[in-house]
Structure formats: C-alpha cells, structure tokens
C-alpha cells in the first residue's frame, strides 16, 4: 500500500467528525478508552471561503506601471449545513447544556456563551476518484478530506417553515502552529509555520482518535465499527512524538511494549474501510 496520487475529482459530502480540544491542542481524551469526538449527522455542505489576495496596482503616466500582490486581509472562514438539529453537537461546540424538564429536553438560545464558544478539531471527508491520467489506479475510489486543527463551529438559530430542516453553523478556523497530534509545522517540511487547516487525500476513509495514558495500560483499542484498513495505514504519536518502535499496530488497535506515562496523550490517525 502506498499514498494515493494527488490528482483527484471529488463529489458529495460524506462525513464530519468534531473533537474537543484540550489546553495543549490535542484531542481531549480523558482516559484509556478511545476518544473520537462526535459525528455530525446529516452533513449536507461544507463551504470554505478563501478570500482573494490583495491586488496592488502601481500607477504612473496615466496608466498601470506594475502589478503586485499581497496576502488577503481576511482569513479563511466557512459554513457547515446539516439536515438535522443535533443537541450533542451543540453542547460540544457552545458549552451550553441540554437540560431535562419532565420528559422534554431544552437548550438555551442567545446565551452569554455567544462569543466564547469552544474550539474543536474538524475532520470532514467526501468521496473522490483518482483522475491522474498517468496513474495506474485511474478511476479508483479515494477519499478527499479537510482537517481543521482548531476551529469555532458556531450554530446559527433558525425558525420553522414548510421546507425541509436545515441547521447551519458558522466555521471560523484558527491559525495554529502544529497538528492535532502535536507535531509543529516547519518551513523545511510543510513549507510554512502557521496554517488554518489542511486539505488531504487518502486511499481509505480517514479517522482521528486519542487516548489518555495512565502509566499502566499498554493496549489501546479502536471502536469495533471502525477497524483500520491495514497496519500500514496507522500512525501513532505520544505527546507529539511519532512512535516508530516499541508499538505493535493491529487493525483493531495498538499495543506498546512499555506503557506510556500518566497523562501522556496518545493520538492515532488512520484509515478505515
């Protein structure tokens, strides 16, 4: 197995995963069980608006003499729409809590948490095809994804109408200096030191999970509904350091030779069928 070709043609919107972020920027696992955040059910569209760079025209002699370009003065922003209202997602991204009154559920609107929403990790993907004319895998299914290491996902309130349900969220990706697994960007590796997010391509569906070590556990298990496609599709980090030895990978999870220390953050990025 190798990484897929980077020329592709995508369509649709299949999946969106949101994970809470801890103070160090890792997925907010709390114990040795798998933390995978929540899935946004009924995802319809993910729009990312990349602003146009500034055009600087140098004028003289009644005509343009030269053209220069500067970065845009606005960051990338976006919108997420779904066909469902999901209170679990709303609790994650707003810090508002669903309360039970009798046998009903209520959630606040327009609370003092507006403007102080939680930042989360977003991993979203859609299906794609390898359309590299020189590829030996031309026409093969691939999965194109967007990874936002730290972003606001702010639900926007709506009313009722005769049209089908649509919940909208405002997306505000933050500038970060490292991946959700703790590795810092470097000019010699990524070509940059800050970013708002990533676009990616995978042979199979991508998944991001985390575990919080306790100095005793050596085995960390994936959800049985999401086994890895192969061990070659699994990458493991502990406290931001990739583990290339001392860990055995299986499609069902990973096992360390020596238990990671207490509160060490184990982050796994892998592909599943």
N, C-alpha and C positions, 0 to 999 in steps of 0.2 A: 504494500500500500504506500502511496506517495501523496503529496499535497496536490490538489486539483489545479488544472490550468486556470489562469486568471481572467480569460475572456469568457463571458457568460451572458445569457439573456434570461432575465427573471420575470416572474409574474406572480400576482396574488400576495397574500399576507397570511401566513400560516400560524404563527406562534409569537407570544410576547411574554417574557419572564421578568419579574421585578424582584430584586433582593434588597433588603435593608442593608445599610452600610454602617460599620462601626467607626469609632473615632480615628482609626488608622487607615480607613478606606477599604478594608476587607469586607466581604460578605459577612453579615452579622450572625454567624453561628454562635450558639450558646452552650453546646455540649458535643459529645462524640457522635451523635446522630446526624444524619445528613441534613444540611440546611440548603434549600433550593428556592427560598422565597415563595412567591405566589405566581400562578399563571393568570394572565389577563384573558378571561374567557370572552369569546365572541369578538375577537380583534377584527376590525374591518380595514382601517387605513392607518399608516404611519407616515406623516409628512414631515420632512426636514427641510427648512428654508435656509439655503446658503446665500447670504447677501452678496450682491455684486461688488467687486472691488472698486475702489475709487479711481476715476479717470481724471488725470491731471493734464490739462492742455496748456502748453506754453505758447502764448500769443505774441506776435510782433509783426510789424509791417502789414497790418490789417489781414493777417492770416495765421493759421496754426503753424508754429515752427517745429514743435516736438510734442510727443505724447508720452506721458509717464503713468505708472500705475502704482497705487498704494493699497495696503490691505483695507478691507471694508471696516467701517466704523461700528458695525453691529455684529454680534456673534451669531452662530447657527442657533436657530430655535425651531420649534415644530409643534405638531398636533397629533394626538392619538384619538381615534374614534373606535367605539365598540358598539355592538348591537345589544349589550346588556349593561345594566347597572349592577355593580359588584361592591358590596359593602366591605368585603375583606380587603380588596384593593384600596378602597377609600381610607380604611383605617391605617394601612401601611404608609400611604403617601401623605396623609394630612395630620396624623396623630389624634384626630377625632375618634371617638369610640362609639360603636353601636351599643345601645342600651336596650334592655328588655323591660317593657311595661305590660304587665299581664302576659299575654301570649303574642304581643306585637314587638317589632323592632323599630327603633328610632335612631336617626343620625342627625347631628346638627348641620345647619347651613349658615354660611356667613359668620363663622365663629372667629374668636380672636386669634386662632391659629393661621388665618389667612396671612400670607407674607412670611410665615415661619414654618412652612411645610418641611417634611423630612426629605432628605436627598436619598435616592436609591440608585441601584445599578439596573440598567435595562439591557436585556439581550432579546432581540427580535429577529425572526428569520422568515424567509419565503423560499418557495421552490424556484429552481433555476435550471438551465440547460447549458452544458459545455458547447459553446458555439465558436471555438477556436478552429478555423479552417485547417490548421496544421496538426490538430490534436488527434491522437489515436483513439480518444474517448469521445469524439464528436457526437453530440446528441445525448450524452449520458446525463442522468439526473444529478444535480448538485444543489447545494443549499447556500443561499446568499444571506448574510446577516449584518446587523448593526449592533455594535456594542458601545453603550454609553456608560463609562465607569462611575460617573456621579452626576445625577440629573434630578431636577424637580419634575414631578409628574402631577400637575395640579388639576383636580376635577372641576369642571365648569357645570354649574347648576342649569337645569332646564325644566320646562313645564310639560304639559300633556298636549297631544294633538291626535289627529286621526292617522298620522303617518307612523311607520314602524319606529320602535325605540332606537335612539342613538345617543350614547354617552360620549362626551368629548372631554379630552384632557389637554392642557397646555404643557408642552415639553420645553424645558429650559436646561440644556446640558451645560455643566460647569467646566471650566478649564482645569485640567488635572495634569500631574507630572508623572503619574505611574498607572500601571494596570491594576485591575481589582485584585490581582494575586500578589501585588506588592512590588513588582519589578519597575524600576524607574526608567523613563524614556531616556535615550541617549542619541546625540546627533550622529554618532558613528554607527548606530544600529537602526533606529527608526528614521533618522534624518531630521528629527525635531526633538524638543524638550518639553513642549506643552501641547495638549490637544483637548478637544471636546469629546472626541469619540473615534470610533473605527468602523470602516466597512470591511467585511470579510467574506471569504468563500470557503466552504467546507464540502468534503465528499459526502458526509452524512450530517444529520441534524446536530447542531452544537448545544452543549449544556454546561452550565457553570454551577458548581456546588461547593460547600465549605463544611468543615468540621472544626470544633474547638477541642484541642487535645487536653489530656488530664494526667500525663506522665505515667499512665498505666496501659491504656488501650493501644494496641498495635494494629488492629483491624478496623477499617472504616468502609462501610458498605453503601453502595448506591441503592436508590429506590429500585425495587424489583421490576417496576414498569419501565425503567429506563436503563437497561444494561448497555455498557459500551459496545460499539460495533466490533472493536478489536483492541487488544492491549496497545497496539501502536498508535491508537487514536487518543490515548490518555496522557496528560501532562500534569505533574504534581509539583506544588510548591509548599514549603513550610516557612512561614514568616518571611515570605518574599524571595526565598532561595529555591531554585528548581532542584528537585531530587532526582539525580541520575544514578544513584546507587543506594543500597540499603532499603529499597522498597520494591515489593513484588506487585505487579499490576495484574488484575484479572478483569474480565468483563463485568463482574459483579461488585468490584471494589478494589481497594488497595490494602496491602499489609506491610508494615515497617518491621525491619529487623529489631530496631530499638524504638520504644515508644517515644513519640515527640513529647517535649517538656510541657508542664502545666501551662495552659492558656496559649500555647503555640497555635497559630492559625494554619490549618491545612486547607489549601484551596486546590480544586481539581477542575480542569477544563477538558472536556472530552466530547466525542461524537457518538451518537446512538442511532439505531435504525428507526 
